[in-house]
Amino acid sequence: MHQPFEGSQAIWMDCGIHAREWIAPAFCQYFVRQILQTYKTDAKMEAMMTNMDFYITPVLNVDGYMFSWKNSSTRLWRKNRSPGPSGDCYGTDLNRNFDANWGTIGVSSDCNSDIYPGRGPISEPEAQAVTYFVGSRKEDFLCFLTIHSYGQLLLIPYGHPDFTASNYNELMKVGEEAAEAILKVHGKKYRVGTSPAVLYPNSGSSRDWARMQDIPLTFTFELRDNGTYGFELPQEEIQPTCEEAYSGALHIITYAHDKTFNGAAATAAALWTTLLALGVHLM
């Protein structure tokens, strides 16, 4: 496909970084199906899929996810399954393992804890894979979405209360618009803000790491619900949860696309007009 820029612009989405959040991998699969079906008949989606590469990871924490399916006693497992430092515990919270104010807040040094951040930043193979793949071409990524549950939230950087994203106002504006798009689908309200403002402070998240790589639009989705079922969302809520989250994600991705490509087209047109006004003739 033709690319307007030298190098492909890209969108990142991952699901299932926390094993017990089963609705997240379901959403990633739903998202892929929707965009593949939509682009055949929708000119806007066709343009976005022509202009941008979509990188979707349905289950980032494969070992932990499989372990959570083992039996009822493992259903709420959160971390990966790497051996701990003492040999009698397992698992690192992958969303505390990224090199973004690592180990400073919202973590525990107890390797049995659900929020154990690992032996050091990016000590885990899953975090290493994301860091290498996204980091090696970070200038290409317009948007970084990481999908979690639960709480019905859209979280923006940063998880540490002492830091504020340079484009905080833009992130809040886009997030609020995405929340409005979500609300219109099934009437579910999503709150928007930094993690310390609407949830709790944390460090070492992939969202914060991505923003520190200068990827402009980085969001964490916390899907349904608000605590009635928590991580064990009933089957009948899977489809509507995916439908509303798709609407929110699509708004953010469309914004990222239009800001980049419509802006580039406008800049090119303005340059051409200037050249003509100056009497410059291109051979």
Protein Blocks (a to p, Z undefined) as FASTA:
>chain_A
ZZfbgciadddddehkbmklmmlmmmmmmmmmmmmmmmmmmmklmmmmmmpccdddfblb
lmlmmmmmmpmmlmmpfbdcbdcfkopagcjdfklmbcehghkgopafbfkbmklgbjbe
hkbfklmmmmmmmmmmmmmpmbdcddddehipaddddfblkbccfklmmmmmmmmmmmmm
mmmmnopacddddfklmmcgcehiaklmmmmnopabacddddddehlnommccfklmmmm
mmmmmmmmmmmmmmmmmmmmmmmmmmmmmmmmmmmmnopacZZ
